[in-house]
Amino acid sequence: MIAMDSAQQTEGRIEGLNEYGEGWFAHGKTVLKAGRTCPGDRVRLHWTDTGKHFIRAGQVELLEPSAERVTPTCPAFLDGCGGCQWLHVGYTRQLAEKRRIVADFINHRSRLRVDVLPVFPSGKGDTNLARAAAMPAGFRNKMSLTNVEGRPCFLREYTTEGLVPETCLVETPANQRAWAVLRGLELPPEVLQVHFRSAGEAVGICLFVKRLTHRARDFANELLRTVPGAVGVAAEGYHEYQLVAGEPAIEQELGGLRYRIPLNGFFQTNHAQALVLREKAVAWLAPDGKSRILDLYCGSGFFSLDLARRGERVIAIENNRESVAAGKENAALNGLGNIRFLASDVARGLSALRPGDISHALLDPPREGCEPEALRGLIRIRPRRIVYVSCSPETLGRDLRTLADAGYRLEYCQPVDMFPHTA
């Protein structure tokens, strides 16, 4: 039962969660959306923001809480932090909603047909949902802070307003120790963002800067001296990147392989789930020892190294030159000589390959998905089997539609929960 009146308020029961983290319910052809609601909540929404087919609430009154609503244990979330969206939603319901969101993008919006398997939960690799139902914490190995009027800040949800909590529920202990130092410092105005990445006790730091001034260099050296476990500090601007102090990379051992990750490089943000992701991706790629494998958007070799140690021949393509250099170093660290790394954008790298050169392809593009030229290049060389790893169901569905139109058949879809408590 939904009631709407001229005072721009609406009552109804939340039906599900969407890809933006909001709860929603339908009224005819209109969808009502509200943040920090839970499926099963009965709510009164006061609204001003309207689109062609939706209304987004500006104020939410909880009339009757859902049985699946839980009490958040993170003070920052209660204070409005936008880093997590679903700490008030029980974890098993989070997983069910993520499965439904992925299925919606692939099967309905992209008009494909595949069984979306149950989401693999975060929680020390435990596949038993009952045991994994406790809210995951301490899993996120990357922390990103924004300079708001000289203070390193999280951001309040839906705003650019800064927030300086004492702790963050989802960050690793090493990142928490780094934050305990940083939160007491004043940021130079030319430092726009500070990024921590942890591996065990070690912490790598990358500053995003307008320009690398003497003051920014002094700040970088202060971080290297004062942050527990800090191994190096780099600075990245709009057109340049350089190491400022300490070591250029942070080292992570994962599943029997050693990875050196540049301070500005990409790496999976949840180490335990990264092992699950790698295991499933490689298993479904199904290399046979004689495969010729293409690893696109390869980063510093997360998938490539595992494929190479199985005896496969791998061509790995990545446009971040620091990551490619680290990938070559990682191959040497692990005694692997059967990987060829190319520093190139993917479309250009694919242009040098011919049909028949590659038997299998694995791709892990950024949130924006594959560039159209890259997909056309992949389709042209025609690998027999493709595994697509995605962090965006929307662009995944779009790109799978392109591959299906080119004659590929979709066989499996396995969501892995890398980012609990977020959409």
N, C-alpha and C positions, 0 to 999 in steps of 0.2 A: 504494500500500500504506500503510495507516494502522493504527497500533497504539495501543490505549488500555489503561491499566492502573489499578489501584486507588490508585496513588501520585499520581494526578492529573497525569499527564504524557502527552503525545501526540506521535507522530512522523508527519510527512507532508510533501507537497510543495505549496508555495503555488501556487494556481491563478490568482489574480487579485487586484486591489485593489478596495476598496469606497469608498463615498462619504465615509467618515470617514478615509480614508487608510491603512487597515489592509490587510495581506495576509490572504487567507483560503483555506481549503480545506474541502471538505465530507466528512462522514462520516455516511452515511445521511441522517437528517433534521436532523442537527446541523451547524452551521457553526462552524469553529474560526477565530478572528481573532487577529492579532498585528501590532502596529505595527513599522515599520522592517524589514519583510520585502519581498522582491521576487518576482514571479512566476518560478517555476522553482527557488527556494530549497528545499532539503530541510532541515527544521527539527525540533527537539524543543521542544515547548511545555510549560511548567509552568503550570497554570491554577488559579484560584480563583473567578474572576468568571463566573458562569453565568446565562444567561437561559433562556427557555422553549425556544428553538431555536438558541442559540448558546453558545459558550464563548470567553471572551476571555483570552488568555494574560497572565500576570503576569511571566513570564521566558521568554526565547527563546534557544535554542542553535542557532547556524547550523552544520549538519552538512555541507552541500554548497552552495556559493554558485551562484546562477543565472548563466548566461552574460550576462544582461541587467543584472546588478548592476554599478554603477560605484563608484569611490572618491570620496566627497564631498570637495569642495575648500573647504568652509566650516567654519572652526574652531568657530563657534557651533553648527552642526548636530551636529558630533561631540561637543560638550559638552552636548547634550541640548535645545537650543532647539526649541520647538514651532512656530515660525513657518513652517517648511517641513517637509513630511512625506516627500517623495520625492526628496531629493537623492542618494540611493543607487540610484535607478532610472534607467536610460537614458532620454533624452528621447523617443525614438520610442515606447518602451513606455509612457511616461506618456500620450502622446497616444492610443494605442490603448486604454488602460484608460479614459480619460475618455470616449471615444466609446462604449465598451461600457456604462459607467455611465449615460450619458444615454439610450441605447437601452433599457436595462433599465427605467428609470423611465417612459419614454413608452410603449414598445411592450408591455411585460409588466405592470408594476404598474398602469398606467393603462389598459391594454387598448386601445391605439390602434395605428394602423398607419402608419408613415412610415419612409422611408429616412433614417437619421441619417448625414449626410455625414462624411467624414474631418475631424478637428479641424484648424482653421487654426492653424498653429504660431506661437508667439511668436518673433520674431527678425528685426526690421527688415522685416517684411512679406514674407518670403521664403516662397513656397508650396512650394518644393522641400524635401521632408523630409530628403533627404540633406544638403543645405546647412544646414538648420535644426537638424540633429541635435545640434550642440554645445549644451551646457547654457546656457540663457539666463541672463543676469545684468544687474544694473543697470537693470532696467525698472520697478521699483515706485516710484511717486512719492508714496506716503503711508507714514508710519512712525508706529506707535502704541506708546507706552511706558506702563507701569503703575508707580505708586508702591508700592514694597515696602520698608517700614521706612526711608523717606526717600531711597531710591535709585531713579532711573529705570531700569526693567528690562524686558527681554524675559522670557517665562515658559518654564520648562522644560516639556517635553511632558507632558501629563496631570496637571500640578500647578499650584499657585499660587506655586511657588518662583521667586524672581527670578534673572535671569542678566544679566550686564553684559559682553557681548562687545566686542571692539575694533571689529569691523566686521560688516556684514550683506551677504551676497553679492548679494541681490536688490534692494537699495535704490539709488536714484539717487546720483550723486556729491554733489549738493547736500545730500541727506538725510544722507549719510555725514559731511559736514562739520558739519552741525548736530548730529549725534549725538556727534561728537568733543568738542564743547563740553558738551552736556547730560550726558554720562556722568560728567563730573567735578564736577557740581553736586549739592547736597543739595536735595531737594524739600520745600517746606512741607507739613505734614500735611494741609492743606485742599485741596491739589492732588492729585487722584486719578489723573489721566492727563494725558499730554502728547502732542499729535498734530502732526506736521509734514506739510506738503504742499509739494512743490517744483514749479516750472515753470521750466525752464532753470536759471539761477543763483539765482533768487528762491525764498524759503521763507516760507510762511505758517504761523503757529503758533496752535493752539487748545488751551486748558487746560480740562479738565473738573474742576470744583471742587465741594466741598461748599457753600462760600460764598466770596464774593469779599472777602477781608479785606485790610487794608493790607499784610500780609506777602505775600499772593498777588499783589497789584498790584506790589510791589517786585520780586518774582521775574519777573513778566511784562516789566517794564522792563529787568531784567538780561538776559533772553533777547533782547530787541530790540537791545540794545547789543552783545552778545557773539556771537550766532549769525551766521555769515557768510551774507549775502544775505537776512536777515530783513526782511520788509516790514511785518509787523503781528502783534500778539498779541491774541487775544480770549479771553474766559472764558465757558464755558457751564455753568450749574448745572442743577438738576433742573427749575426753573421759569423760568429767565431766561437771556438771552444778551446780552453787551455787548462792544464793542470796548474794550480796555484801553490799548493803545499802538500807534502807527503807523497803517498803512492798513487798511481793513476787508476788503480782498479781494486776491487774487493773480491776476495776468493770465497767460493761456496762449494762444498762437497755435497753432491746429491745423487743418491742411488749408485754409488761406486764410480762416479765421474767427478773430476775437478773442473770448475768453471771460474775463470777470471772475468769479472764483469766491469766494464768501464764505469766511471763514476756517473756518466750521463747515459749509460746504456740501458737497454730494455732487458728485463728478466721477469719471470713469473713472480707475482707478488705474494703468493701463498705457497711456501715451499712444500708442505705435505701434499697439497692438492696438485702441485706441479708434477710430482712423481706419478700420481694417478693419471693425470692428463697425458704424460709422456708414454706411460705403459699402454693406455688404451689407444692412443693415436698410432703408435708403432705396431701394435697388434692388428689393428684394422687396416693399416697399410699393407700388412702381410708380405713383407719382402721375403725372397726365397734364397738369398745367398748369391744370386746372379743378377740381382736387380740393379738398375741404373736409376738412382733416386734424385729428384730435384727438391730442395728445401728452400722455399720462397719466404721472404721476410724472416730470415734465419736468425737475426740478432747475433749473439756471440756463440751460437752453435748448440742451443739447448737440445733440439731434436737431432741435429746432424751428428753429434758425437755418439749418441746412443745407436744410431743407425750404422755408423762407421765401425763401432766396436763389434757389431754383428757380422762384419765382413762385407757390408754393402758399399758400393761406389756412390759417392754423394757429390752433387754440385749444389753449393749453398750461396744464395744471392741476398744481399742486404745493402741498403743505400747509406747506412751510418758507418763511416769509415773507421771510427774508433771501435765499433762492435765487430767489424770484419777483422781488424788487427787482433782484437781479443780472441775471435774465433780461431784464427791461425795459431795463436799462442795456446789456446785450449787444446787444439788438436795435438800440438807438440807435447803439452803437459801430460796428455793421456796416451802418448805413443801411437797416434793414429795418422797414417799417411795417405789414407784413401778418401780425403775430403778436399775438394777444390772450392775455395771461397772466392766470390766475385764481389767487389765493391761497385755496385751499380743499382740504379732503380730497376725494378723487376721487369718492366716492359722491355727496356734496352737489353737486359741480360738474356731474356727469352729470345730476342731477335737473332741471337747467334746460334740457336739450336734448331735442329731440323726434326721433322717427324721420324720417329724411330730411335732418336738419340736417348730418350727417357722412357722408362717403363712405369715409374711410379712418381707421384708428386705429393708433397705435403706443404700446405701453406698456412701461415699464421699472421694474417695482415693486421694492421691497426684497426681501431674502431670504425674508421671510414670504409673499411672493406677494400676490395681489390679495385685498382683503376681499370676502366674499361679496356685500355690497351693491354694491360697485363692479362686480363681474362681472355682476350682475343689471342694473345700469344700462347697462352696455355692450351687453349682449344686447338690451335694450329698444330702444335707438336704432338698432341693426342696421347698423353699418358694413359695406360690401361686403367689405372686406379688412382683416385685422388682422395686424400684426407684433408678436410678443411677445418682448421681450428679457428674459432671466432670468439670475440668478446662482445659482439653486438648481434642479437637475433635479427634486428632490422636489416642490416647490410648483409648478413648471412643469407637471409631469405632471398634478397635481391640477387645476390651472386649465384646462389643455387638455381634460381630460375633461369639465369643465363646459361649455366652449365647443362641444365635439363633440356633447354631448347636446342642445345648443340648435340644432343644425343646421349648424354650421361644419365644413368639411372641412380637415384638416391636409395641407399641401402640401410644406413643406420643414422640415428641421431642420439648422441649421449651427452646430455648436459652434465657438467661438473661444477659444483658450487665453489668457485674461487673467491667470491666476495660475499660471505654471509652478511645479512642485515641490510643489504642494498639491493636495488633492482638490477 
